[in-house]
Amino acid sequence: NTGRIAAVSDRDAIIALSGAPKRELMDKQNSHELEQIMEGRQIYQYQAGDKAVPVTDDGSKYLVACAAPILSEGDVLGCVLFVGTEGELASSETDYKLAQTIAGFLGRHMES
């Protein structure tokens, strides 16, 4: 619905993807920076002037536009991401709220 690349990761790698060829991101190791976002337990949204955060460590062109950690009973299970390439990282308040809502839903679903 957003026209963006959407992805879900577990703590290690991208496990679901929409809007990009699967071979480019699926099962690729999360970048160290993305792991730090998850561990920080806060929603990340790229702002102009920020250093871009790579999605994976393999040198791919994909960068994090917005990321919401998936939390269940205080544990980080993964992350909901909106992804872009350089020059396509600006995300809206709608993207932010959507990532937050999806991550919250997934976290609650895992508690059950």
Backbone bond lengths (Angstrom), bond angles and torsions (degrees), N, CA, C in turn:
res aa  C-N    CA-C-N  psi(-1)  N-CA   C-N-CA  omega(-1)  CA-C   N-CA-C  phi
1 N - - - 1.453 - - 1.517 113.06 -
2 T 1.321 117.46 -25.68 1.464 120.24 -176.76 1.524 112.80 -88.19
3 G 1.322 116.57 -15.68 1.456 119.76 -174.69 1.520 112.24 78.51
4 R 1.297 117.08 6.40 1.465 122.83 -179.32 1.521 110.63 -101.78
5 I 1.316 115.20 164.49 1.456 120.79 170.37 1.528 106.26 -77.47
6 A 1.316 116.20 128.09 1.466 121.63 178.47 1.516 108.41 -116.44
7 A 1.325 115.46 142.02 1.463 120.37 -179.62 1.518 109.60 -145.15
8 V 1.319 114.53 154.92 1.459 121.70 172.21 1.518 106.00 -126.46
9 S 1.335 114.84 134.84 1.460 119.02 176.79 1.517 108.81 -119.44
10 D 1.332 115.08 155.26 1.454 118.86 164.47 1.531 104.32 -92.45
11 R 1.289 118.74 -162.13 1.468 120.03 -177.57 1.529 112.86 -70.92
12 D 1.332 117.08 -13.99 1.460 120.32 -174.43 1.525 115.42 -111.90
13 A 1.346 116.78 -39.83 1.462 119.40 -169.72 1.526 111.08 -154.52
14 I 1.329 115.42 167.86 1.458 121.70 175.52 1.530 108.02 -71.61
15 I 1.351 116.61 127.84 1.467 120.70 -177.13 1.520 113.03 -115.78
16 A 1.340 118.22 -12.67 1.468 121.96 176.79 1.521 107.54 -148.89
17 L 1.338 116.17 145.66 1.457 120.41 -173.25 1.518 110.24 -152.33
18 S 1.327 115.80 140.81 1.454 121.76 174.21 1.523 108.62 -141.42
19 G 1.328 116.56 135.08 1.455 120.63 175.02 1.514 115.82 99.08
20 A 1.325 117.48 0.61 1.467 121.69 177.88 1.519 107.95 -145.87
21 P 1.338 117.12 156.24 1.467 119.08 176.59 1.529 110.72 -58.88
22 K 1.307 116.73 128.94 1.470 121.89 -175.61 1.524 112.34 -56.99
23 R 1.310 117.96 -37.29 1.467 120.66 -176.92 1.531 112.18 -63.04
24 E 1.336 117.26 -19.86 1.462 119.73 -177.03 1.526 113.27 -81.32
25 L 1.338 118.56 -23.78 1.466 120.01 -177.17 1.531 115.29 -134.16
26 M 1.317 118.11 -28.85 1.469 120.05 -175.27 1.518 111.46 -59.89
27 D 1.320 114.70 136.46 1.460 123.70 176.62 1.529 113.91 62.80
28 K 1.329 116.96 14.13 1.471 120.23 176.73 1.524 108.54 -86.73
29 Q 1.312 116.23 142.83 1.463 123.53 -178.92 1.531 110.94 -62.06
30 N 1.339 117.12 132.72 1.465 121.75 175.32 1.520 109.94 -60.80
31 S 1.333 115.60 146.49 1.464 119.43 175.83 1.529 109.71 -71.43
32 H 1.312 115.25 158.39 1.461 120.99 177.27 1.536 109.89 -59.13
33 E 1.332 116.95 -40.33 1.464 121.21 -179.71 1.528 111.52 -63.63
34 L 1.336 117.29 -39.57 1.464 120.43 177.29 1.529 110.23 -66.24
35 E 1.314 117.20 -39.68 1.460 120.40 176.43 1.527 110.57 -60.07
36 Q 1.332 117.28 -38.39 1.466 121.34 178.44 1.530 111.23 -65.32
37 I 1.335 117.21 -38.87 1.465 120.63 176.49 1.526 109.49 -60.08
38 M 1.334 116.09 -46.21 1.469 119.43 179.67 1.524 111.01 -61.32
39 E 1.318 116.60 -46.65 1.463 120.41 -178.39 1.524 112.03 -63.70
40 G 1.333 116.98 -28.65 1.459 121.54 178.57 1.522 113.06 -72.73
41 R 1.339 116.68 -15.08 1.464 123.42 176.05 1.532 113.22 57.55
42 Q 1.313 116.34 28.05 1.461 122.05 178.01 1.524 109.24 -123.98
43 I 1.322 116.18 151.84 1.463 119.95 176.39 1.524 108.27 -74.74
44 Y 1.321 115.24 135.42 1.463 122.43 178.70 1.518 108.47 -107.87
45 Q 1.331 116.22 136.32 1.456 121.12 173.50 1.520 107.73 -136.85
46 Y 1.318 116.41 123.49 1.461 121.37 -179.79 1.520 109.50 -59.15
47 Q 1.325 115.86 136.14 1.460 122.83 174.54 1.519 107.87 -121.87
48 A 1.328 116.77 143.39 1.463 121.11 178.88 1.520 109.33 -52.33
49 G 1.310 116.76 132.46 1.448 122.15 -179.04 1.522 113.39 96.74
50 D 1.339 117.16 -17.53 1.468 120.72 176.44 1.519 109.66 -70.16
51 K 1.326 115.54 154.96 1.465 120.26 170.25 1.531 106.72 -73.02
52 A 1.318 116.62 128.90 1.467 120.99 -179.01 1.527 110.29 -66.83
53 V 1.330 115.11 141.25 1.466 122.11 -179.59 1.524 108.90 -100.96
54 P 1.337 118.10 118.61 1.468 119.66 177.57 1.532 110.59 -70.85
55 V 1.331 115.78 146.78 1.462 120.38 177.47 1.525 110.06 -73.54
56 T 1.314 116.14 -43.23 1.471 121.13 -177.37 1.530 109.97 -124.07
57 D 1.318 115.89 168.93 1.464 121.29 179.31 1.523 113.25 -92.46
58 D 1.319 117.51 3.55 1.465 119.55 -173.31 1.524 114.20 -90.56
59 G 1.328 117.88 11.52 1.453 120.44 177.73 1.513 114.29 79.94
60 S 1.339 118.44 16.41 1.460 120.01 179.41 1.525 109.97 -68.74
61 K 1.310 115.96 164.90 1.464 122.03 -176.98 1.524 112.88 -79.74
62 Y 1.332 118.63 -3.83 1.454 121.44 -172.86 1.521 112.54 -87.11
63 L 1.333 114.28 134.15 1.458 122.71 -176.49 1.522 109.82 -126.67
64 V 1.318 116.70 157.16 1.466 122.58 -178.06 1.526 109.53 -82.00
65 A 1.335 116.18 122.43 1.462 121.48 173.01 1.523 109.99 -91.93
66 C 1.321 116.05 -40.44 1.457 122.49 -179.49 1.524 107.37 -153.48
67 A 1.329 116.61 139.44 1.461 120.70 -178.85 1.520 109.66 -144.15
68 A 1.330 115.92 132.27 1.464 121.79 177.48 1.517 108.77 -125.09
69 P 1.321 117.73 116.52 1.464 120.65 178.70 1.530 111.45 -62.52
70 I 1.316 116.04 143.39 1.468 122.59 174.91 1.519 106.52 -94.14
71 L 1.342 115.67 117.83 1.461 121.68 -177.38 1.516 109.98 -116.42
72 S 1.323 115.72 137.69 1.458 121.79 175.51 1.518 107.77 -136.78
73 E 1.321 115.72 118.07 1.461 121.78 -179.15 1.523 111.35 51.71
74 G 1.324 116.48 38.84 1.456 122.42 177.70 1.509 115.49 84.69
75 D 1.330 118.11 -8.68 1.461 121.62 179.66 1.523 110.71 -94.24
76 V 1.321 116.67 142.66 1.464 121.92 175.47 1.519 108.10 -83.46
77 L 1.339 115.64 122.65 1.466 120.30 179.27 1.523 112.61 -102.51
78 G 1.326 116.17 -22.89 1.450 120.70 -176.63 1.508 109.78 167.60
79 C 1.347 115.69 -150.39 1.451 119.81 -173.64 1.531 110.35 -156.88
80 V 1.331 116.25 144.09 1.468 123.08 170.71 1.522 106.34 -99.53
81 L 1.324 116.79 129.99 1.463 121.44 -174.30 1.516 112.57 -126.86
82 F 1.316 115.81 143.70 1.450 121.81 160.67 1.514 104.46 -109.64
83 V 1.310 115.96 132.78 1.458 122.86 -168.66 1.522 109.93 -122.21
84 G 1.317 116.00 147.72 1.454 121.51 175.06 1.512 109.84 -146.58
85 T 1.308 115.14 -178.02 1.456 121.02 173.45 1.523 107.12 -110.36
86 E 1.314 116.30 169.66 1.458 119.79 -178.82 1.532 109.22 -52.22
87 G 1.315 117.04 132.56 1.463 121.77 -177.62 1.519 113.32 89.99
88 E 1.333 117.64 -8.97 1.475 122.06 -179.90 1.526 110.32 -124.46
89 L 1.315 117.26 36.62 1.457 119.57 -173.59 1.523 114.29 -102.02
90 A 1.317 117.49 -13.22 1.465 118.84 179.89 1.525 108.48 -61.34
91 S 1.324 116.11 128.71 1.459 120.03 178.54 1.516 108.70 -123.88
92 S 1.310 115.21 156.06 1.454 121.59 -174.72 1.521 111.49 -96.34
93 E 1.309 115.32 172.04 1.463 121.19 173.91 1.521 109.93 -62.07
94 T 1.335 116.81 -33.08 1.466 121.18 177.14 1.517 110.55 -63.29
95 D 1.336 117.50 -44.42 1.469 121.32 177.04 1.527 110.01 -58.74
96 Y 1.320 116.40 -45.15 1.460 122.48 -179.46 1.527 110.44 -58.92
97 K 1.329 116.28 -51.20 1.466 120.86 -177.98 1.525 111.51 -66.39
98 L 1.327 117.52 -37.69 1.454 121.27 179.65 1.535 110.65 -65.33
99 A 1.333 117.26 -45.77 1.468 120.50 177.80 1.524 110.28 -61.26
100 Q 1.325 116.98 -42.47 1.465 122.19 178.72 1.526 111.28 -61.31
101 T 1.321 116.56 -44.63 1.465 121.65 -179.09 1.523 111.61 -65.76
102 I 1.330 117.08 -45.39 1.463 120.89 -179.62 1.530 110.30 -63.45
103 A 1.337 116.72 -45.35 1.466 120.45 179.77 1.530 110.34 -61.55
104 G 1.334 117.58 -40.89 1.458 121.10 178.09 1.516 111.89 -63.67
105 F 1.339 116.18 -42.39 1.462 120.53 178.80 1.527 110.54 -62.94
106 L 1.336 116.72 -46.52 1.468 119.95 -179.44 1.526 111.15 -63.54
107 G 1.329 117.03 -40.09 1.456 120.34 178.71 1.516 111.99 -63.72
108 R 1.327 117.15 -42.82 1.472 120.57 177.76 1.516 111.08 -66.53
109 H 1.320 116.72 -38.19 1.470 121.06 179.91 1.533 110.50 -63.10
110 M 1.328 116.92 -36.60 1.464 120.69 -179.36 1.523 112.10 -71.68
111 E 1.327 117.09 -25.50 1.473 120.62 178.86 1.506 111.91 -69.64
112 S 1.330 116.38 -27.48 1.470 120.43 -175.50 1.501 112.97 -71.85
